[in-house]
């Protein structure tokens, strides 16, 4: 499944609904409506040192939703066939990353804070941390 602007399989942008008035903006994501899975884990990336990265792995089972709450970063996506990089820098636009997608976050802006919502609890066994293993396993999938 792809989305306009994304060529990587099993990834798509989700427009985050919200409201605006004189006080500012409010955005929200609701399970069953906007989020295609039941959240099991939430974590956030912040205070990333200049030149550092996060991610650099894929998942066999976990689906992720990434939201730039402040600032932004670049997200590199690879489904084993297509590589692309996108900017994650709009809190009203979330990035869904499905299973079997290698992802790496780089180029964090100063003060960036990235929320990650995961469909599964942490389980090291379902991570694909070796890129060659990821490519081999991803290629064997239909």
N, C-alpha and C positions, 0 to 999 in steps of 0.2 A: 504494500500500500504506500503510495507516495502522495505528495501534496503539492499544489502550485508553489514553485520556488524551491522545492526539495526534490532531488533525484534519488536520494538514498531510500532503499526499501525499508518499510516498517518505521518510518519517521514522518512527522507532520507538525505543522504549526497549529496551535489552538489559540483562537482569539479569546482573550480573557474578558468576560463581561465586567461591567462596572458602572459607576455613576460619577458625575462631576457636578459640583455646585461651587458657590463662592468660598467654601471652606477648603476645597481641594478635591482630590480624586480618591476613589475607593474601588478596588477590583476584587473579584472573588471567583473561586472555582468550586463547583459543587460536584460531589461524587454522584454518579448516575446520570448527570447531565453533561458536564464539561470534561470530567476526568474519566478515562476509559477503564479504570480499575479501582478497586478498593484500596486506599492507602494503608500500608503496613508500617512504613518507616518514613520519617522526615529528617533531613539534615540540611545544613547550609554551609556554604563555603564563604569565607571572609578573611580579611587580612592576609591575602595571598602575596607572598614576597615577589617583587619584580622579577620577571623572567622565569617564574615557576609555572608548573602545570598541575592539573588534577585529572583524574580519570585514567586514560590510557589503558582501557580494558573493554571487554564486552561482557554480556550476560546471556546465559542460557535460558533463564527463567524470569528475571526481573525486568519490568518495564519501568521507565522513569519519566518524570515530567520536570523540566527545568524552567525556572522563572528568575529573571534578573530583578531582584528587588531594589538594588541600587547599583549604578554603574553598569558594567557589562564585561563580556569576554567574547572570545571566538571559540566556537565549538566545531571540531573536526569530526566528521561522520564517515564511516566506512562500513558498507554492508558485505564486503568481500568481493564486490564487483564495481561499485561506484564509490569514489572518494569525493567529498565536498566539504567546504567550510562555510559556516554561517555566523553572523553576528547575533549574539544574545544580549540585547541591551534595551528592551522595551518591556516594562512590567505589565503591559496589557497584551503581551503575546508570549505564550508558553511554548516550549519545544518538547514534544513527545518523542521519546526514543524507545523503540520496542526492543524485543529480544534480538540477539544475533546482530547487533550493531556495535562496532568498535567506536568508542568515543573518547575524545581528549579535549580538555578545556585549556586554552592558552590566552595570552595577551589580556590579562585582567586589568581593568582600569583601576586607578587608585580608589580605594574605598568600595570596590565592588563587593556585593553580597548576592550570592546565588542560592536560591532555595531549590532543593531536590526532593521530590516526592517519589517514593519507591513503592512498587506493588508487593514487595516481599521483604521479610526480615533479612538481616545480614547473614549470608551463608557463603563463606569463602569458597566452598566447593563448586558453586554455580558461576563463579567468575572465570573469565577467560583472560588471563594476564599475559600470556605469551602470544604475540601477534601471529607467528607462524602456525601455532595450534589453532588460533581463531580462524585464520584463512582456510586451513585444511578442513576444519569442522563446518565452517560456513559453506564451503564449496560442496560438501557432501549432502547438504540439505536441499530439499526440492525447491 
